[in-house]
Amino acid sequence: MRQDIREYSDSELSMLVFNDEMLYKRRHSYHFMSLLEDIFLFTDGQKEELITDLAEDLNEEEAG
């Protein structure tokens, strides 16, 4: 059963990813969004914010 986080803010999905070790380690993998869709029910806004945060995270790693 998927965890329904749709009632929470747009930052909820991103917060869960960046604070869960298993999700964090897989955050840049090819099938990551499919994994999240298996675990959570989330809104488009939550997904968009996560995508933005992941892009910023990747840019920071590359610049690092």
Secondary structure as a PSIPRED ss2 file (coil, helix, strand):
# PSIPRED VFORMAT (PSIPRED V4.0)

   1 M C   1.000  0.000  0.000
   2 R C   1.000  0.000  0.000
   3 Q E   0.000  0.000  1.000
   4 D E   0.000  0.000  1.000
   5 I C   1.000  0.000  0.000
   6 R C   1.000  0.000  0.000
   7 E C   1.000  0.000  0.000
   8 Y C   1.000  0.000  0.000
   9 S C   1.000  0.000  0.000
  10 D C   1.000  0.000  0.000
  11 S C   1.000  0.000  0.000
  12 E H   0.000  1.000  0.000
  13 L H   0.000  1.000  0.000
  14 S H   0.000  1.000  0.000
  15 M H   0.000  1.000  0.000
  16 L H   0.000  1.000  0.000
  17 V H   0.000  1.000  0.000
  18 F H   0.000  1.000  0.000
  19 N C   1.000  0.000  0.000
  20 D C   1.000  0.000  0.000
  21 E H   0.000  1.000  0.000
  22 M H   0.000  1.000  0.000
  23 L H   0.000  1.000  0.000
  24 Y H   0.000  1.000  0.000
  25 K H   0.000  1.000  0.000
  26 R H   0.000  1.000  0.000
  27 R C   1.000  0.000  0.000
  28 H C   1.000  0.000  0.000
  29 S C   1.000  0.000  0.000
  30 Y C   1.000  0.000  0.000
  31 H C   1.000  0.000  0.000
  32 F H   0.000  1.000  0.000
  33 M H   0.000  1.000  0.000
  34 S H   0.000  1.000  0.000
  35 L H   0.000  1.000  0.000
  36 L H   0.000  1.000  0.000
  37 E H   0.000  1.000  0.000
  38 D H   0.000  1.000  0.000
  39 I H   0.000  1.000  0.000
  40 F E   0.000  0.000  1.000
  41 L E   0.000  0.000  1.000
  42 F C   1.000  0.000  0.000
  43 T C   1.000  0.000  0.000
  44 D H   0.000  1.000  0.000
  45 G H   0.000  1.000  0.000
  46 Q H   0.000  1.000  0.000
  47 K H   0.000  1.000  0.000
  48 E H   0.000  1.000  0.000
  49 E H   0.000  1.000  0.000
  50 L H   0.000  1.000  0.000
  51 I H   0.000  1.000  0.000
  52 T H   0.000  1.000  0.000
  53 D H   0.000  1.000  0.000
  54 L H   0.000  1.000  0.000
  55 A H   0.000  1.000  0.000
  56 E H   0.000  1.000  0.000
  57 D H   0.000  1.000  0.000
  58 L H   0.000  1.000  0.000
  59 N H   0.000  1.000  0.000
  60 E H   0.000  1.000  0.000
  61 E H   0.000  1.000  0.000
  62 E H   0.000  1.000  0.000
  63 A H   0.000  1.000  0.000
  64 G C   1.000  0.000  0.000
